[in-house]
Amino acid sequence: MREREGLIARIRQIRRASAEADERALPATGGPGRDELRALEARIAHLEHAVQGLQDSVHRESTRLSKRIGHLEARTQPAALGRALSEDARQRGL
């Protein structure tokens, strides 16, 4: 019975020492300070702005390329290609 009580006392002592070490490791404020939070909010706002700019840029480029591809597809249709070849032959005098 005494062995059991001694073992329980040792376990409690180890747990208390561990809890005290954990408390000492935490900052006194219990978390990041207000200045740190403001800095993080500013960084997040900057990143959100950068992502929005990137999305706008990708959309503009995608729209531009879609128009270009559409124009090239229209020029390579058989009827359009035939007209372009005929016009070129007339201009060259063939």
BAKOLDO-254695 format. One record per residue: z, x, y of N, C-alpha, C in turn; residue in three letters. Coordinates in pm, 1 decimal, decimal comma, padded with zeros to 6 digits. Last residue first. Layout:
BEGIN
<nulum n_w="Z" n_u="X" n_v="Y" ca_w="Z" ca_u="X" ca_v="Y" c_w="Z" c_u="X" c_v="Y" r="ala"/>
...
END
This chain:
BEGIN
<nulum n_w="-10984,3" n_u="-00076,1" n_v="03603,3" ca_w="-11024,9" ca_u="-00062,9" ca_v="03462,6" c_w="-11093,9" c_u="-00188,1" c_v="03412,5" r="leu"/>
<nulum n_w="-10874,7" n_u="-00041,5" n_v="03851,2" ca_w="-11018,7" ca_u="-00058,1" ca_v="03839,0" c_w="-11067,6" c_u="-00042,2" c_v="03696,1" r="gly"/>
<nulum n_w="-10613,5" n_u="-00043,5" n_v="03909,1" ca_w="-10669,9" ca_u="00086,1" ca_v="03871,6" c_w="-10822,9" c_u="00078,6" c_v="03856,0" r="arg"/>
<nulum n_w="-10570,2" n_u="-00313,3" n_v="03957,9" ca_w="-10543,2" ca_u="-00216,4" ca_v="04063,2" c_w="-10606,4" c_u="-00080,9" c_v="04034,6" r="gln"/>
<nulum n_w="-10634,0" n_u="-00423,6" n_v="03708,2" ca_w="-10715,5" ca_u="-00457,2" ca_v="03825,4" c_w="-10696,1" c_u="-00355,5" c_v="03936,1" r="arg"/>
<nulum n_w="-10427,3" n_u="-00318,2" n_v="03554,1" ca_w="-10566,7" ca_u="-00284,3" ca_v="03519,6" c_w="-10657,3" c_u="-00312,3" c_v="03638,2" r="ala"/>
<nulum n_w="-10206,8" n_u="-00439,6" n_v="03675,6" ca_w="-10219,1" ca_u="-00292,9" ca_v="03677,8" c_w="-10363,6" c_u="-00250,7" c_v="03648,4" r="asp"/>
<nulum n_w="-10258,1" n_u="-00705,5" n_v="03610,0" ca_w="-10251,0" ca_u="-00665,2" ca_v="03750,4" c_w="-10268,0" c_u="-00513,9" c_v="03762,9" r="glu"/>
<nulum n_w="-10238,1" n_u="-00688,8" n_v="03331,1" ca_w="-10363,9" ca_u="-00729,7" ca_v="03394,1" c_w="-10368,3" c_u="-00685,7" c_v="03539,8" r="ser"/>
<nulum n_w="-09968,9" n_u="-00616,9" n_v="03304,0" ca_w="-10072,8" ca_u="-00526,8" ca_v="03254,9" c_w="-10207,8" c_u="-00560,3" c_v="03317,7" r="leu"/>
<nulum n_w="-09844,7" n_u="-00842,6" n_v="03414,4" ca_w="-09822,6" ca_u="-00711,7" ca_v="03475,9" c_w="-09929,4" c_u="-00612,2" c_v="03431,5" r="ala"/>
<nulum n_w="-09926,3" n_u="-01042,0" n_v="03234,5" ca_w="-09965,5" ca_u="-01049,6" ca_v="03376,1" c_w="-09952,8" c_u="-00912,9" c_v="03443,2" r="arg"/>
<nulum n_w="-09799,7" n_u="-00946,6" n_v="03001,0" ca_w="-09945,6" ca_u="-00960,4" ca_v="03006,2" c_w="-09995,9" c_u="-00964,9" c_v="03149,4" r="gly"/>
<nulum n_w="-09531,0" n_u="-00970,7" n_v="03078,3" ca_w="-09584,6" ca_u="-00838,3" ca_v="03046,8" c_w="-09737,8" c_u="-00840,0" c_v="03052,0" r="leu"/>
<nulum n_w="-09510,9" n_u="-01245,0" n_v="03100,2" ca_w="-09489,3" ca_u="-01161,4" ca_v="03218,7" c_w="-09546,7" c_u="-01022,2" c_v="03196,8" r="ala"/>
<nulum n_w="-09558,1" n_u="-01319,1" n_v="02831,9" ca_w="-09644,2" ca_u="-01369,4" ca_v="02939,9" c_w="-09631,9" c_u="-01281,2" c_v="03063,8" r="ala"/>
<nulum n_w="-09348,5" n_u="-01178,0" n_v="02688,7" ca_w="-09492,0" ca_u="-01155,3" ca_v="02663,3" c_w="-09582,8" c_u="-01200,7" c_v="02777,2" r="pro"/>
<nulum n_w="-09092,6" n_u="-01036,6" n_v="02891,8" ca_w="-09143,1" ca_u="-01152,2" ca_v="02817,6" c_w="-09293,7" c_u="-01133,3" c_v="02798,8" r="gln"/>
<nulum n_w="-08999,9" n_u="-00838,4" n_v="03052,8" ca_w="-09054,3" ca_u="-00798,0" ca_v="02922,8" c_w="-09094,2" c_u="-00916,9" c_v="02835,7" r="thr"/>
<nulum n_w="-08893,7" n_u="-00955,8" n_v="03278,2" ca_w="-09013,1" ca_u="-00872,1" ca_v="03293,7" c_w="-09076,0" c_u="-00834,7" c_v="03160,0" r="arg"/>
<nulum n_w="-08667,7" n_u="-01079,9" n_v="03173,5" ca_w="-08775,0" ca_u="-01163,1" ca_v="03227,6" c_w="-08904,8" c_u="-01082,7" c_v="03240,5" r="ala"/>
<nulum n_w="-08516,7" n_u="-00856,4" n_v="03108,1" ca_w="-08563,1" ca_u="-00945,5" ca_v="03000,6" c_w="-08678,0" c_u="-01033,2" c_v="03048,8" r="glu"/>
<nulum n_w="-08465,0" n_u="-00757,2" n_v="03366,2" ca_w="-08545,1" ca_u="-00678,0" ca_v="03272,3" c_w="-08597,0" c_u="-00763,8" c_v="03156,9" r="leu"/>
<nulum n_w="-08305,4" n_u="-00968,0" n_v="03466,3" ca_w="-08431,6" ca_u="-00933,9" ca_v="03532,8" c_w="-08522,7" c_u="-00854,3" c_v="03438,1" r="his"/>
<nulum n_w="-08088,8" n_u="-00953,3" n_v="03289,3" ca_w="-08169,3" ca_u="-01075,3" ca_v="03298,1" c_w="-08304,7" c_u="-01049,1" c_v="03361,0" r="gly"/>
<nulum n_w="-07994,2" n_u="-00699,8" n_v="03354,4" ca_w="-08045,0" ca_u="-00725,3" ca_v="03219,4" c_w="-08132,1" c_u="-00850,1" c_v="03217,8" r="ile"/>
<nulum n_w="-07911,9" n_u="-00750,7" n_v="03618,6" ca_w="-08014,9" ca_u="-00650,5" ca_v="03589,9" c_w="-08076,6" c_u="-00673,0" c_v="03452,5" r="arg"/>
<nulum n_w="-07712,8" n_u="-00943,2" n_v="03579,2" ca_w="-07831,3" ca_u="-00976,4" ca_v="03657,9" c_w="-07945,3" c_u="-00879,2" c_v="03627,6" r="lys"/>
<nulum n_w="-07532,2" n_u="-00788,5" n_v="03428,8" ca_w="-07589,6" ca_u="-00910,7" ca_v="03371,2" c_w="-07716,3" c_u="-00952,0" c_v="03446,0" r="ser"/>
<nulum n_w="-07462,2" n_u="-00590,5" n_v="03613,1" ca_w="-07537,4" ca_u="-00554,0" ca_v="03493,2" c_w="-07600,9" c_u="-00675,9" c_v="03426,6" r="leu"/>
<nulum n_w="-07322,5" n_u="-00749,2" n_v="03801,4" ca_w="-07440,4" ca_u="-00671,6" ca_v="03841,7" c_w="-07526,1" c_u="-00636,0" c_v="03720,3" r="arg"/>
<nulum n_w="-07112,1" n_u="-00847,4" n_v="03642,8" ca_w="-07207,1" ca_u="-00940,5" ca_v="03705,2" c_w="-07336,0" c_u="-00868,3" c_v="03743,1" r="thr"/>
<nulum n_w="-06985,6" n_u="-00607,0" n_v="03580,1" ca_w="-07037,2" ca_u="-00691,6" ca_v="03473,4" c_w="-07141,4" c_u="-00789,5" c_v="03527,5" r="ser"/>
<nulum n_w="-06906,4" n_u="-00522,8" n_v="03834,4" ca_w="-07000,8" ca_u="-00441,3" ca_v="03756,4" c_w="-07064,7" c_u="-00523,2" c_v="03645,4" r="glu"/>
<nulum n_w="-06726,1" n_u="-00729,6" n_v="03902,4" ca_w="-06845,4" ca_u="-00702,7" ca_v="03984,7" c_w="-06950,2" c_u="-00625,3" c_v="03906,1" r="arg"/>
<nulum n_w="-06535,1" n_u="-00698,5" n_v="03695,5" ca_w="-06610,2" ca_u="-00823,7" ca_v="03709,2" c_w="-06737,4" c_u="-00802,3" c_v="03790,2" r="his"/>
<nulum n_w="-06437,7" n_u="-00442,5" n_v="03748,2" ca_w="-06503,6" ca_u="-00468,4" ca_v="03619,5" c_w="-06586,9" c_u="-00596,1" c_v="03628,1" r="val"/>
<nulum n_w="-06324,0" n_u="-00492,5" n_v="04000,8" ca_w="-06431,3" ca_u="-00394,4" ca_v="03985,2" c_w="-06509,0" c_u="-00417,9" c_v="03856,5" r="ser"/>
<nulum n_w="-06123,8" n_u="-00677,1" n_v="03936,8" ca_w="-06231,0" ca_u="-00712,9" ca_v="04030,0" c_w="-06350,5" c_u="-00620,0" c_v="04013,6" r="asp"/>
<nulum n_w="-05965,1" n_u="-00517,2" n_v="03767,2" ca_w="-06027,8" ca_u="-00638,7" ca_v="03715,7" c_w="-06143,7" c_u="-00681,9" c_v="03805,6" r="gln"/>
<nulum n_w="-05883,0" n_u="-00322,0" n_v="03951,0" ca_w="-05963,4" ca_u="-00284,0" ca_v="03835,5" c_w="-06035,2" c_u="-00405,0" c_v="03776,7" r="leu"/>
<nulum n_w="-05728,5" n_u="-00479,6" n_v="04122,1" ca_w="-05846,5" ca_u="-00409,1" ca_v="04173,0" c_w="-05939,6" c_u="-00368,6" c_v="04060,4" r="gly"/>
<nulum n_w="-05528,7" n_u="-00555,5" n_v="03941,9" ca_w="-05614,6" ca_u="-00657,3" ca_v="04002,1" c_w="-05741,7" c_u="-00594,7" c_v="04057,9" r="gln"/>
<nulum n_w="-05416,0" n_u="-00304,6" n_v="03892,4" ca_w="-05479,4" ca_u="-00377,8" ca_v="03781,9" c_w="-05571,9" c_u="-00486,5" c_v="03836,5" r="val"/>
<nulum n_w="-05311,4" n_u="-00245,9" n_v="04146,4" ca_w="-05413,7" ca_u="-00159,1" ca_v="04087,7" c_w="-05488,0" c_u="-00230,5" c_v="03974,4" r="ala"/>
<nulum n_w="-05120,0" n_u="-00447,9" n_v="04168,9" ca_w="-05230,8" ca_u="-00441,3" ca_v="04264,8" c_w="-05345,7" c_u="-00356,9" c_v="04208,6" r="his"/>
<nulum n_w="-04950,0" n_u="-00374,6" n_v="03961,0" ca_w="-05017,5" ca_u="-00505,1" ca_v="03957,0" c_w="-05137,2" c_u="-00505,4" c_v="04050,2" r="glu"/>
<nulum n_w="-04861,7" n_u="-00126,7" n_v="04059,9" ca_w="-04941,1" ca_u="-00132,6" ca_v="03936,8" c_w="-05014,8" c_u="-00265,1" c_v="03924,0" r="leu"/>
<nulum n_w="-04716,9" n_u="-00212,7" n_v="04285,2" ca_w="-04831,9" ca_u="-00122,4" ca_v="04301,1" c_w="-04921,9" c_u="-00128,2" c_v="04178,1" r="his"/>
<nulum n_w="-04519,8" n_u="-00365,1" n_v="04159,2" ca_w="-04611,9" ca_u="-00430,3" ca_v="04254,0" c_w="-04736,4" c_u="-00343,8" c_v="04273,6" r="ala"/>
<nulum n_w="-04393,8" n_u="-00160,8" n_v="04016,0" ca_w="-04459,4" ca_u="-00270,2" ca_v="03943,6" c_w="-04558,6" c_u="-00341,0" c_v="04034,2" r="ile"/>
<nulum n_w="-04292,8" n_u="-00007,6" n_v="04227,2" ca_w="-04388,5" ca_u="00051,7" ca_v="04133,4" c_w="-04464,5" c_u="-00056,1" c_v="04058,3" r="arg"/>
<nulum n_w="-04116,3" n_u="-00192,7" n_v="04340,8" ca_w="-04228,5" ca_u="-00140,7" ca_v="04420,3" c_w="-04334,9" c_u="-00080,5" c_v="04329,6" r="ala"/>
<nulum n_w="-03937,4" n_u="-00224,9" n_v="04129,8" ca_w="-04014,8" ca_u="-00340,9" ca_v="04176,8" c_w="-04135,8" c_u="-00295,0" c_v="04257,3" r="glu"/>
<nulum n_w="-03831,1" n_u="00035,5" n_v="04120,4" ca_w="-03907,5" ca_u="-00017,0" ca_v="04006,6" c_w="-03992,5" c_u="-00136,4" c_v="04047,2" r="leu"/>
<nulum n_w="-03703,4" n_u="00039,7" n_v="04368,6" ca_w="-03809,5" ca_u="00137,2" ca_v="04340,4" c_w="-03895,6" c_u="00088,5" c_v="04223,6" r="ala"/>
<nulum n_w="-03515,6" n_u="-00161,3" n_v="04329,0" ca_w="-03617,9" ca_u="-00176,5" ca_v="04433,9" c_w="-03734,6" c_u="-00081,5" c_v="04410,2" r="arg"/>
<nulum n_w="-03364,5" n_u="-00042,0" n_v="04124,5" ca_w="-03436,3" ca_u="-00167,2" ca_v="04099,0" c_w="-03545,7" c_u="-00189,8" c_v="04202,5" r="leu"/>
<nulum n_w="-03261,2" n_u="00177,8" n_v="04260,8" ca_w="-03349,0" ca_u="00199,4" ca_v="04145,5" c_w="-03429,4" c_u="00073,6" c_v="04114,5" r="glu"/>
<nulum n_w="-03102,2" n_u="00045,4" n_v="04446,8" ca_w="-03213,3" ca_u="00130,5" ca_v="04492,8" c_w="-03312,5" c_u="00155,4" c_v="04379,7" r="asp"/>
<nulum n_w="-02913,6" n_u="-00076,1" n_v="04282,9" ca_w="-03008,0" ca_u="-00158,4" ca_v="04360,1" c_w="-03127,9" c_u="-00077,3" c_v="04407,5" r="arg"/>
<nulum n_w="-02886,5" n_u="00094,7" n_v="03962,7" ca_w="-02844,9" ca_u="00057,0" ca_v="04097,5" c_w="-02952,8" c_u="-00022,1" c_v="04168,7" r="gly"/>
<nulum n_w="-02870,5" n_u="-00013,8" n_v="03621,9" ca_w="-02938,9" ca_u="00056,7" ca_v="03730,3" c_w="-02891,8" c_u="00006,2" c_v="03866,2" r="pro"/>
<nulum n_w="-02531,2" n_u="-00064,3" n_v="03504,7" ca_w="-02676,3" ca_u="-00074,2" ca_v="03494,5" c_w="-02740,7" c_u="-00000,3" c_v="03609,7" r="gly"/>
<nulum n_w="-02267,8" n_u="-00029,7" n_v="03556,4" ca_w="-02301,9" ca_u="-00114,5" ca_v="03443,4" c_w="-02451,7" c_u="-00130,5" c_v="03425,7" r="gly"/>
<nulum n_w="-02169,5" n_u="00141,5" n_v="03741,2" ca_w="-02222,6" ca_u="00014,8" ca_v="03790,1" c_w="-02259,2" c_u="-00078,5" c_v="03676,9" r="thr"/>
<nulum n_w="-02100,8" n_u="00370,5" n_v="03597,6" ca_w="-01993,8" ca_u="00286,0" ca_v="03650,5" c_w="-02044,6" c_u="00150,4" c_v="03695,4" r="ala"/>
<nulum n_w="-02298,3" n_u="00416,8" n_v="03298,1" ca_w="-02270,3" ca_u="00437,3" ca_v="03440,2" c_w="-02166,0" c_u="00336,8" c_v="03488,8" r="pro"/>
<nulum n_w="-02171,5" n_u="00510,2" n_v="02974,3" ca_w="-02233,9" ca_u="00410,5" ca_v="03061,5" c_w="-02203,0" c_u="00442,3" c_v="03207,3" r="leu"/>
<nulum n_w="-02008,5" n_u="00699,7" n_v="02853,1" ca_w="-02151,2" ca_u="00729,5" ca_v="02863,7" c_w="-02222,4" c_u="00631,8" c_v="02957,2" r="ala"/>
<nulum n_w="-01761,6" n_u="00582,9" n_v="02840,5" ca_w="-01778,8" ca_u="00695,9" ca_v="02930,8" c_w="-01926,8" c_u="00727,7" c_v="02952,3" r="arg"/>
<nulum n_w="-01809,2" n_u="00393,9" n_v="02641,5" ca_w="-01778,7" ca_u="00348,3" ca_v="02776,9" c_w="-01797,9" c_u="00461,1" c_v="02877,9" r="glu"/>
<nulum n_w="-01847,3" n_u="00560,6" n_v="02419,7" ca_w="-01957,4" ca_u="00475,2" ca_v="02465,0" c_w="-01935,0" c_u="00428,5" c_v="02608,0" r="asp"/>
<nulum n_w="-01591,0" n_u="00669,3" n_v="02398,8" ca_w="-01704,2" ca_u="00758,4" ca_v="02426,4" c_w="-01823,6" c_u="00678,1" c_v="02476,8" r="ala"/>
<nulum n_w="-01447,9" n_u="00439,0" n_v="02332,4" ca_w="-01418,9" ca_u="00509,8" ca_v="02457,2" c_w="-01533,6" c_u="00602,6" c_v="02495,3" r="glu"/>
<nulum n_w="-01557,7" n_u="00381,4" n_v="02082,0" ca_w="-01573,9" ca_u="00285,7" ca_v="02191,3" c_w="-01548,6" c_u="00351,9" c_v="02325,7" r="ala"/>
<nulum n_w="-01471,8" n_u="00607,3" n_v="01937,6" ca_w="-01614,8" ca_u="00581,9" ca_v="01953,1" c_w="-01640,7" c_u="00487,2" c_v="02069,7" r="ser"/>
<nulum n_w="-01196,6" n_u="00570,0" n_v="01947,7" ca_w="-01254,6" ca_u="00691,6" ca_v="02005,7" c_w="-01404,2" c_u="00672,8" c_v="02029,9" r="ala"/>
<nulum n_w="-01178,4" n_u="00328,2" n_v="01806,7" ca_w="-01134,9" ca_u="00335,9" ca_v="01946,4" c_w="-01198,0" c_u="00457,2" c_v="02015,2" r="arg"/>
<nulum n_w="-01270,3" n_u="00409,4" n_v="01554,2" ca_w="-01343,9" ca_u="00306,8" ca_v="01629,2" c_w="-01306,8" c_u="00310,6" c_v="01776,9" r="arg"/>
<nulum n_w="-01072,5" n_u="00591,6" n_v="01481,8" ca_w="-01211,4" ca_u="00636,8" ca_v="01494,2" c_w="-01292,9" c_u="00536,8" c_v="01576,9" r="ile"/>
<nulum n_w="-00852,8" n_u="00419,0" n_v="01471,6" ca_w="-00852,0" ca_u="00532,5" ca_v="01562,6" c_w="-00994,6" c_u="00583,4" c_v="01586,8" r="gln"/>
<nulum n_w="-00925,3" n_u="00247,7" n_v="01264,9" ca_w="-00905,9" ca_u="00194,3" ca_v="01400,0" c_w="-00911,4" c_u="00306,4" c_v="01504,1" r="arg"/>
<nulum n_w="-00928,0" n_u="00431,1" n_v="01051,9" ca_w="-01052,5" ca_u="00360,7" ca_v="01089,3" c_w="-01041,5" c_u="00306,6" c_v="01230,8" r="ile"/>
<nulum n_w="-00656,7" n_u="00500,1" n_v="01046,2" ca_w="-00758,0" ca_u="00601,8" ca_v="01075,6" c_w="-00889,0" c_u="00538,1" c_v="01120,1" r="arg"/>
<nulum n_w="-00544,8" n_u="00252,5" n_v="00974,5" ca_w="-00507,4" ca_u="00314,9" ca_v="01101,1" c_w="-00608,8" c_u="00421,0" c_v="01141,1" r="ala"/>
<nulum n_w="-00654,5" n_u="00218,1" n_v="00720,3" ca_w="-00687,6" ca_u="00121,7" ca_v="00826,3" c_w="-00655,8" c_u="00182,4" c_v="00963,0" r="ile"/>
<nulum n_w="-00526,1" n_u="00432,6" n_v="00590,1" ca_w="-00672,1" ca_u="00429,0" ca_v="00599,7" c_w="-00716,8" c_u="00335,4" c_v="00711,1" r="leu"/>
<nulum n_w="-00261,2" n_u="00348,9" n_v="00607,1" ca_w="-00301,9" ca_u="00474,5" ca_v="00669,1" c_w="-00453,0" c_u="00480,8" c_v="00689,6" r="gly"/>
<nulum n_w="-00273,0" n_u="00118,2" n_v="00453,5" ca_w="-00235,6" ca_u="00108,7" ca_v="00595,1" c_w="-00277,0" c_u="00234,8" c_v="00669,9" r="glu"/>
<nulum n_w="-00337,8" n_u="00234,7" n_v="00203,6" ca_w="-00428,2" ca_u="00137,4" ca_v="00265,8" c_w="-00399,3" c_u="00127,0" c_v="00415,0" r="arg"/>
<nulum n_w="-00116,2" n_u="00387,2" n_v="00153,6" ca_w="-00246,8" ca_u="00452,6" ca_v="00165,9" c_w="-00345,2" c_u="00361,7" c_v="00238,8" r="glu"/>
<nulum n_w="00079,2" n_u="00195,1" n_v="00124,3" ca_w="00085,9" ca_u="00284,5" ca_v="00238,6" c_w="-00046,6" c_u="00355,5" c_v="00261,1" r="arg"/>
<nulum n_w="00000,0" n_u="00081,1" n_v="-00117,8" ca_w="00000,0" ca_u="00000,0" ca_v="00000,0" c_w="00000,0" c_u="00087,0" c_v="00126,3" r="met"/>
END
